């Protein structure tokens, strides 16, 4: 039996590079890292539009880190990477009982033509 209490919506806090410096254009960086927060111990499912693209776990303080590789994202979402397009990412938290949160606020990533060359 599942609980009727759903986890709070997760959110994206920062987009950083390998040195933990904030970056403005994550898709220009081949290995961006997305930091966020969710309920402690939840699975965070990441979506581009309606398509789930990855899952990560939040730690015992609710922090999570997603480190997608641009090449992997291109393989999963080739239609989203047209030059000068926008990729909309959202996250949903899933608790141990299988309850799913509402989506996070959308994070818009602008795909610039020069980042794909």
C-alpha positions as CSV (number, residue, x, y, z in Angstrom):
1,X,0.0,0.0,0.0
2,X,1.4,3.4,-0.9
3,X,1.2,6.5,1.2
4,X,-1.0,9.3,-0.1
5,X,1.7,11.9,0.8
6,X,3.7,12.8,-2.2
7,X,7.2,14.2,-1.9
8,X,7.9,17.9,-2.5
9,X,8.9,18.9,-5.9
10,X,12.7,18.9,-6.4
11,X,14.5,21.9,-7.9
12,X,17.6,22.7,-9.8
13,X,20.0,24.9,-7.7
14,X,23.1,25.4,-9.8
15,X,24.7,24.4,-13.1
16,X,28.5,24.0,-12.6
17,X,31.6,22.7,-14.4
18,X,34.2,20.2,-13.2
19,X,35.7,22.9,-10.9
20,X,32.3,23.6,-9.2
21,X,32.2,27.0,-10.9
22,X,28.8,28.3,-12.1
23,X,28.4,28.2,-15.9
24,X,26.0,30.2,-18.0
25,X,25.9,27.9,-21.1
26,X,25.9,24.3,-19.9
27,X,25.6,22.8,-23.3
28,X,28.8,24.7,-24.4
29,X,30.5,22.7,-21.6
30,X,30.7,19.0,-22.7
31,X,30.2,17.7,-19.1
32,X,28.0,20.1,-17.1
33,X,26.9,19.2,-13.6
34,X,23.4,20.0,-12.4
35,X,23.0,20.4,-8.6
36,X,19.6,20.3,-7.0
37,X,17.6,19.5,-3.9
38,X,14.7,17.1,-3.2
39,X,13.4,15.2,-0.2
40,X,16.2,13.2,1.5
41,X,16.6,9.7,0.1
42,X,14.3,10.2,-3.0
43,X,15.0,9.2,-6.5
44,X,15.1,12.2,-8.8
45,X,13.8,11.4,-12.3
46,X,15.0,13.9,-14.9
47,X,12.9,14.7,-18.0
48,X,13.3,16.6,-21.2
49,X,9.7,17.4,-22.1
50,X,7.7,14.2,-21.4
51,X,10.7,11.8,-21.9
52,X,12.6,10.6,-18.9
53,X,16.3,10.8,-19.6
54,X,18.0,9.8,-16.4
55,X,17.6,9.2,-12.6
56,X,19.8,10.1,-9.6
57,X,19.5,9.7,-5.9
58,X,19.3,12.5,-3.3
59,X,21.5,12.1,-0.3
60,X,20.4,12.1,3.4
61,X,20.3,15.9,3.2
62,X,18.3,16.0,0.0
63,X,21.2,17.1,-2.3
64,X,21.5,15.6,-5.7
65,X,23.9,15.8,-8.5
66,X,23.3,15.0,-12.2
67,X,26.3,14.7,-14.5
68,X,25.1,14.0,-18.0
69,X,27.5,13.7,-20.9
70,X,26.6,15.7,-23.9
71,X,27.2,12.7,-26.2
72,X,24.7,10.6,-24.1
73,X,22.0,13.4,-24.3
74,X,22.5,13.7,-28.0
75,X,21.9,9.9,-28.4
76,X,18.7,10.0,-26.4
77,X,17.3,13.4,-27.6
78,X,18.7,14.1,-31.1
79,X,15.7,16.2,-32.1
80,X,16.2,18.5,-29.1
81,X,19.6,19.5,-30.2
82,X,18.9,21.5,-33.3
83,X,21.0,24.7,-33.4
84,X,19.4,27.6,-31.6
85,X,16.7,25.5,-29.9
86,X,15.7,25.3,-26.3
87,X,15.7,22.1,-24.2
88,X,13.3,22.2,-21.3
89,X,14.4,20.0,-18.3
90,X,12.2,19.2,-15.3
91,X,12.8,16.9,-12.3
92,X,10.3,14.8,-10.3
93,X,11.0,13.2,-6.9
94,X,10.0,9.6,-6.3
95,X,9.9,8.4,-2.7
96,X,10.5,4.9,-1.4
97,X,6.8,4.2,-1.5
98,X,6.7,5.1,-5.2
99,X,4.9,8.4,-4.8
100,X,5.8,10.9,-7.5
101,X,6.0,14.7,-6.9
102,X,4.8,17.4,-9.1
103,X,7.5,18.5,-11.6
104,X,10.1,21.0,-10.6
105,X,10.1,24.5,-12.2
106,X,11.4,24.0,-15.8
107,X,15.0,24.7,-16.5
108,X,15.5,26.1,-20.0
109,X,18.8,25.2,-21.7
110,X,19.5,27.2,-24.9
111,X,21.3,25.1,-27.5
112,X,23.6,27.4,-29.4
113,X,24.8,26.4,-32.8
114,X,28.5,26.8,-31.9
115,X,28.1,24.4,-28.9
116,X,27.3,21.5,-31.3
117,X,30.3,21.9,-33.5
